[in-house]
C-alpha cells in the first residue's frame, strides 16, 4: 500500500515538471505571441502536458529538417511556405501528421505523450476549429513556455522559416 501511494505521489509531482532542450531557447520577455504572417504558414506545436517531462520529442519535416523539440509544458512555432508537409515526431514510436498549409494561416498540432513499453510514445494531433480541444488552446498556450528553435549555426530563429526546395 505504501509503495502504491509513493508511486502515485511521484507521478503527480513529475506530471507538473517542465523539460529542457539544447535545441530550444526560451522566448525573451516581451516576445509577441505566435501569430500568422502573410507569406508563410505558421504551425504551432504545443505540448501542454508535463507527463514524461524527461523525454523531448524531435519534430522533423519530410525533408529531414529538425523543426524543434516538443518539450514538456511548452510550445513553439515554425513558418513554412504554403504546400503539403509531413511532420514526424520521434519517441519510442514515430507518429506523423500530414498538413496542406496556406500562407497567412495559423495551424496547431497537439503533441501528446503516451505510455510506451520502455519510454514514452508520442502522438501528433492536428487541432481543428470544430474540435473540443480548440477551446482549450488559449489555456494551453498561456500555461506553457514559449520556446524558439535554435538555428543550425547556434542562432535563434523566430520562428523557423523553411525555404522552398
Steps between C-alpha positions, in 0.01 A plus 500: 500500500779744592676418175186583297450829686865594449484423127178700469663797676805483271273486192313811615821690573664405170192580293541866590865521393619678190783370285807654339661475156839595359329576167247746639522826691241684704343794317616831643263693722278722295512263201168540320267201496514270199303652215460427129717678243384588149755307293525169691296248694564501875479167679494494880604179673365495854575249772285607792572197718784450746466122465830337395673835554847348464426396140504760223335413172696604191267649237630465144361569155507276194830656396666372819529850646464533876217745559552496877451285805169467679601556860260435788265794570622704203408616152696618198418620151652445159426681178498315170407590143149394399470140390471142611712382793554198715612571855650213698546462875747246632484318832486127564264514203474739207181691426427713196250768410432611144420867448404697193569855616430846359681832541362735761345216700572376853489123568530311830632150563454346844801289601372234739729274706371148562619207707734274301673170568846640584454875468227742403307474174386810315188589306452803273147633486414793270245720675214630287250776590208255524674277757467512879874569542467826304339669802789386720775653282512842674541331840765260365698787344475714815605207721802399292842651437551668162817349351691594187703248299872572488624511140770278353772759565395543863293811428142536604239494229173662581321286383673253268453590134533224240571602143355315204713225351 
